[in-house]
Amino acid sequence: MLTIAIVLVGCVYLRGWFAIRKTRASQFRLPRLSSFLLGLAVLWMAIASPLDDFADALLSAHMVQHLLLMSVVPPLVLFGWPVVPLLRGLPAWILRPVLGPLLRLAVLRRLGRWLISPVVAWMAMNLTFLGWHVPAAYDFALRHEYWHDFEHVCFLASSLAFWWYVIQPSPSQSRRNSWGLLLYLLSADLVNTALSAFLAFCDWPFYGYYLTQPNPFHVSPLSDQVLGAVIMWVVGSFVFLAPATWITFRLLQAPSTHMA
């Protein structure tokens, strides 16, 4: 079912992308199409491939799954500027009588702008990240499939809001890079680093679920926890620090460019 849904979204985007290319080819070039489709492929890998089964047995696989949902899928999807192609790709019998009136509602437009505002988006992603890693919530989600699916929805939705402010996909009004955006990324990295460091240096298995479930890979829960924490620490930090470094470079060059 998830695979079918992901394929349908990809088909709708493709239909809209080809339609837009007739009038806005300079804006919707091949890299945007490739980025969006790659984002969908990574999403499938995270929630519909065997990785989802491994995540039930290994904390390290679960952390990889979380990284894909929160740090890889959202930037790739948003770089594809998905809003307009998805709307253009929908059949008219859905867009006009159903989505059209909803999109014109002022209250929904204000709610959307509020959800992607920097403070709300930052708080939503980081509180979601920390909240679902509380042992009670983490173990509960793994023991109940529907709650596990809801956890994935929370991770993906809050991360899309977070990365929206960074990437500013069309038709959002583009903002110039600023020191505030740099703080936005670095402070999120601090949250990721704090949790990763705690799990890496914790000398007991933090999540009881892995103590009660059979481990077909014969990896000790503590070793698996350290591996998962290192993956989250190194890869997660890179995802935040790479754009932060690029933004810093641009900001430091701006004065000299202006003087020239």
Secondary structure, 3 states (H helix, E strand, C coil): CHHHHHHHHHHHHHHHHHHHHCCCCCCCCHHHHHHHHHHHHHHHHHHCCCHHHHCCCCHHHHHHHHHHHHHHHHHHHHHCCCHHHHHHHCCHHHHHHHHHHHHCCHHHHHHHHHHCCHHHHHHHHHHHHHHCCCHHHHHHHHHCHHHHHHHHHHHHHHHHHHHHHHHCCCCCCCCCCCHHHHHHHHHHHHHHHHHHHHHHHCCCCCCCHHHHCCCCCCCCHHHHHHHHHHHHHHHHHHHHHHHHHHHHHHHHHHHHHHHC
